[in-house]
Amino acid sequence: MRKLLVLLFPLISCAFLAAQTPQEEVSARLAAAAEEYFAGHPQKALEQYIAISKDSHHKDAFLNATFIMLEQGKPKEAVDIATAAYLIYPQDADVAEFVAEAYLADGQFENAEHFFSMLEANGERSEFLLINLARAQLGMGEKDMAKRNLKTAAAGQGHGPLANYLLGQIYAQEKKWSDAAKAFGKAVEYDHQFTEARAHYAAALENSKQYNEAYRQYRVLNTTSPKNQTYIDAVRRLRPKLTKKETDLENRKERQTHTIVKPVVSLEGPLQQLRVALGANAVGRPSPRSELIFSPSHPFTVTEKSSGHTLLIGQAKQTWRAELKNGKAALISPAGKRYPFSGAVVITPKSSDSQQGATILIKKVMSGAGMTWASVDDKEYRGSLEIVHDKKSNTLLPINLVNIEEYLMGVMSSEMPSEFPMNALRAQAVLARTYALKHLGKHKAHGYDLCDTQNCQVYGGVGAESETGNAAVESTMGQVLLYHKKPIEGVFSANCGGFTQSAKEAGWYATPYLNPVSDYKDFNFDTLQPYQFKDLLQHPHDAYSRYNKHVSPAAFRWTRVVEEKDLRDIIRRKKDIGQITAIVPQKRGRSGYVSEVLVKGTKGNVTLSKENVIRNNLSPGMLRSSYFIVMPNYEGRKLKNFVFYGGGWGHGVGFCQTGSAGRAEAGQDYTTILQHYFPNTDLTDTRKE
């Protein structure tokens, strides 16, 4: 400490100037430094914060400088600055916590343990401090003490996934596989996107001879990372050890009966017709398919699209099959009769009852391609079915021909929990309709308007409909948001984490109505300083988007622990930069979302830009969002992994679905909610235009 005092004497001695520096001037300088930081100039901001700390000794200047040093992967310098602040603010809990985290980031575990032990807190803050105390103790080799603290933290509400993950790692090291599986399983149960926990969970299950569940978990991992050889080998290795059929473990939803649906009728004229590709891949393109099994609910006709000629007439609830064999397509009747076709055919069921709509049931349709919740299930759809023989791709392409309002009914519960308050559902219905009209023809090159995946909007058909979702669609029928009399870019994400970000910050293009707005109830967005992201992400404040009824709390706040080796393998796809030494956010918007990251290695660096690129290249399976801070974690002075503390789920631009639920519960109607997230737009009924 004496040596440190000598090194920092020039900085500390300037404290006496604090009284001579007007507060208004300090506030203005802090605001200017923050502007530099949010403009993507963290080094300039750092220099200004250090200068302010010397001139005025303002606490925020010290904390911002420490935060930026930690972000830049310079924990030693962060220790120096944070310790200098502590010498002047020894009773300040925020300063002491920054000191402790700086020591932890630098691998100085004894000092970190000392400071974390000093801190007192309640609730979620206490859980978080116990986890970091345990991390320091693990670094010191005090495994039993760390285990006790992690068990206490794991029993709490806010930081259970990380506590259980670290606890599972200890049990795995001790080869207590059943205990490890329970701990990792709890982390996955809380946050199904915690890919690292799921991988350890699967391994622990296999080691404890729980082969069926291990297989199921590896199948989920294989779906999200289909090229990962470890997961491929595990699935192959476990298959002979299963005591249940693979189909039973996949939990595939099979449908044998049709649903009675009420058709949507507009008194204002015909409704917009859509062409929606079914079972598309993660980027909305056609998936390979050589067979399609379908069953219409009512008598149906099959017409050749090119000529309009009626190919055949079928009976209600018959099961037919489309087959592609040796480059030739054909429909096959229940009796086995073949009806060859070229190009495309349209299956149109018709109901004789005006109060009962017709549907088509299709077997084995992919949902959620590339996501942890991906599955292949039987689906049912309103409208007609077009089957295209795509000769170029040598595949059968199913396209649902459906009007926009009935399409939206199949979108609502796929995109938002049907238990959300009605005004949140109405807001979602307006946005889903606006999005569909705005993006009509998005996949025109492949022969359809929209896909059924997150690349467009998740569309689950009749099985995804709900009474409340349908009511939200019907009560807002025809209503869309316009800007300059055109449908807006009605984008939405599951959870904004407290702030939405601008379209420009997300790496898209500047849009007048897609600018940052706050969902916090107790935080002043206008005076935000960079260091406060640590507090917001690790110790969340109250926000409308923290609404947690019928939705996982992990959508608002999440953690990930990415091993250096795993990150090295991911980055190697772009460039071999050797062992990873640091993850450095280069640009962070005012909302906290990172738009540029520098990944440093022993043999070079790689820069990641745009939120989707960042989310897909910093972890196995994508990060929930690009709103995060990241801390290195050492073991024996060697970098072991990176701990991400993140907020929100999705790109964070535009509409915040969970935030809308919180606002609706607080009494806001759907028009007020939409105006909050999309200011300067007009709610219009297109049927009356």
Residue, then its C-alpha position, 0 to 999 in steps of 0.5 A: m500500500r505504501k508503494l501504491l501511495v507513492l505512485l498515486f501521490p500526484l493524483i491524490s494530492c490534487a484532492f485539495l483542489a476539489a473545493q476550488t472547482p465549481q460543481e457546475e463546471v465539474s458536471a459539465r466536464l463529466a457530461a462532455a466526457a460521457e459524450e466522448y465515451f458514447a461517441g465511440h471514443p473511450q480513450k478520450a473519455l478516459e483521459q478526461y475522467i482522469a483529468i477531472s479526478k485530478d482537478s476536482h476529485h469527483k467520485d464519478a470521475f474515478l469510477n468512470a475511469t476504473f470502469i473504462m480501464l476494466e473494459q479495456g482489459k487493463p485491470k492493473e491500472a483499474v486497481d490503481i485508480a479504484t484504490a486511489a478513490y478508496l483512499i479518499y472515499p473509504q466509507d463509500a460502498d460503490v467505491a469499495e465494490f469497484v476496488a474489489e472487482a478490479y482486484l478480482a479482474d486482476g487475479q489478486f484474489e486475497n485483496a479481492e476477498h478482503f474487500f468483498s468481505m467488508l461489503e454489506a448488502n441485502g437481497e440480490r446485491s448480497e447474493f452477487l457479492l457472495i458469488n464474487l467472494a466465492r470466486a476470489q476464494l476459489g482463486m485462493g484455493e478455499k474451495d469449502m468456503a466458496k462452496r458455502n457462499l455459493k450455496t447461500a447465493a444459489a438459494g436467492q432470487g436474482h443471481g441463481p444461474l451463475a451461483n449454480y453454475l459455479l457450484g456445479q463446476i466445483y462438484a464436477q471437479e470433485k466428480k460428484w456428478s449427481d450433485a453437479a447435474k442438479a446444480f447445472g440443471k437449476a442454472v439451465e431451468y432458470d435460463h435456457q439460453f445459458t449454453e455453457a451450463r447446458a453443456h456441463y449439465a449434459a456431461a454431468l448427466e452422462n457421467s452420472k449415467q442418466y443417459n436419456e436426459a443427457y441425450r436430450q440435452y445434447r440434442v438441444l445443444n446440437t440444434t443450436s450448434p449443428k457443426n459442433q463435433t463434441y455435441i455430434d459425437a455425444v449424440r452418437r455415443l449416447r444413442p445405444k445407451l438409451t432406454k427410451k425411443e428417440t422420438d419420445l425423448e424429443n417430445r415432438k407434438e403430434r396432432q391427429t385431429h383438426t381444430i374448429v376455428k372461426p374465420v375472420v371476416s372484415l366488413e370493410g372489404p377484402l383482407q390482404q393475402l400473404r404467402v408464408a413459407l413453412g418450416a424455413n431455416a434460421v435465415g428464412r430460406p427454404s429448408p430441404r424437404s423431400e416429403l410432405i404429409f398433410s390432411p385438410s379438415h374439409p373437402f378440398t381441391v388441388t389445382e395446378k398453379s400455372s394453368g388453374h387446372t383442377l388436378l383432383i378433389g379430395q375428401a375431408k380429413q384424408t391424409w395425403r402425401a407429397e413426395l419428391k423422388n428422382g427429381k420428380a414430384a407427385l401427390i400420393s392419395p391414401a390409397g397410394k395413387r400417384y398424381p405427378f405435378s410440375g411447378a406448384v399445386v394449391i390445396t384449398p379446403k372449403s367449409s360449407d359452414s360460414q361459422q367454421g373455417a377450414t384448416i390443413l394439418i401438416k406433419k413434421v414442421m420445423s420451428g425455431a431453427g437454430m434456437t434452443w427451443a427448436s423442435v419438429d412438430d405437427k402444425e395446423y394452418r388456416g387458409s390454403l397450402e401451396i406446394v412448390h417443387d423447387k427444381k433449383s434446390n431440389t426440394l418441396l417448399p410448403i407455402n401457407l396462403v392466408n389472410i393477414e388477420e388470420y396470419l396474425m392470430g398464429v403469430m401472437s402467442s408465438e411472439m408474446p405470452s398470451e397471459f400478458p395484459m390485453n393492452a400489451l397484446r393489442a400493442q403487439a397485434v398492431l406491430a405484428r400487422t405493421y411489420a407484415l405490411k412493411h416487409l411484404g415480399k421480403h423473401k420474394a426471391h424464394g417465392y413467398d412474402l414472409c417466413d415463419t421464423q424469427n427472421c420475419q415473425v414466428y408463425g405457429g399456425v392454429g396451434a399457436e392461437s389463443e383466445t386472448g391473442n385472437a381477441a387482440v387481433e380482432s379488436t385492432m383489426g386493420q390498425v397499423l403504425l405509420y410514419h409519413k403515411k407509410p408503415i413503420e419498421g415495427v421491430f420488437s424484441a422480447n426484453c429491452g433490459g431497461f433501455t431500448q437502443s436506436a436503430k443506428e446504434a444497432g448497426w442498421y440505419a438512422t430512423p426518426y422514430l427508433n431512438p433510445v427510450s427508458d423503461y426504468k421507473d427510478f433512474n434518470f436516463d439523461t444524466l447517465q454515466p458509463y460506470q453506472f452500467k455496472d450497477l444497472l446490470q449487476h444490481p438491477h433497478d425497478a423497470y417496466s421491463r422487469y415484469n416477470k409474470h409468465v416470462s423468465p426473469a433471465a430475459f431481463r438480466w442474465t449471465r454467461v461464463v464463456e471459456e477462453k478455449d471455446l471463444r478461441d475456437i469461435i473466433r478462429r472461424k474468422k481469424d486465428i489470433g491465438q489464445i484470447t487475452a481480452i474482450v474490449p467493447q470499443k463502442r457502446g451506445r447511450s443505452g448500453y448496447v455494444s456495437e463494436v468489440l475488439v477481441k485481443g489474442t496472443k497472435g492478433n486481434v479481431t473486431l466484431s461490429k453490429e449487434n447480431v455479429i457480436r451476439n453470434n461470435l462471443s459465445p457458444g450459442m448466441l448471447r441474449s443481447s449485446y447489452f452487457i459488461v464482461m469481466p475476465n476470470y483467472e485461475g492461477r494467474k492464467l485467464k480461464n474464462f469471461v463472465f458476461y453480465g447482460g440485460g435484455w433479450g434481442h436487439g433492443v430496438g423499438f418495441c419492448q414486449t416485456g416492458s409493454a406488459g409492465r406498462a399495461e399492468a400499470g394501467q397504460d393503454y395500447t396507444t400510450i404504450l405504442q407512442h412511448y416506444f415509437p414517438n412521432t408515429d400515427l396509429t391508423d386503420t388501413r381499411k378506412e384509408 
